[in-house]
Amino acid sequence: MKKNPRFIKSVIDSAAKNDTVMPWARGARRAAFIAKRNASAVVRKTA
């Protein structure tokens, strides 16, 4: 299969522009989710 540098460059550029945030991504959103989950687990244990 012949390599197409223009295609490869466009794929790399598209990947660099991707800013979709996944639920499992590291950061403040994930930390908040884990804290909320742990807080509800403590409430369930005491109830």
N, C-alpha and C positions, 0 to 999 in steps of 0.2 A: 504494500500500500504506500502510495506516494505521500510524503508529508506536505502539508499546506501551511506554511508559516503564518499566512494571513488569518486562517481559521484558528490556529493555536493562539495567536495574539488576541483575537476577539474573545475567545473563551477565557483567557486570563484576565482581560479587561472587565468582562462581565462578572467574573468571580470576585474581583476586587471591589466592584461597585455594589455587590450584594450586601444589604444591611438588615436582613431579616433576623429578628431575634427569636431564637428557639427557647422553649420553656426550660430546657435543661442547661441553658447557657449560664456561665458563671457571672456573678455580679450582684447588684443590689436587689434586683427583682427576685433572683433565686434565694438570696438570704432571707428576704421578707417572707417568701413562701414557706421556707423551712421553719422559720420562727413561728409562723401561724400554725403550721402543722404540729409542731412540738407543743405549743400552747394548748391546742385542742386535745392532744393526747393526755396532757396533765389533767385537764378538766375531766376527761372521761374516766381516768384512774381514780380520782377523788370522789366521783359521783357514784 
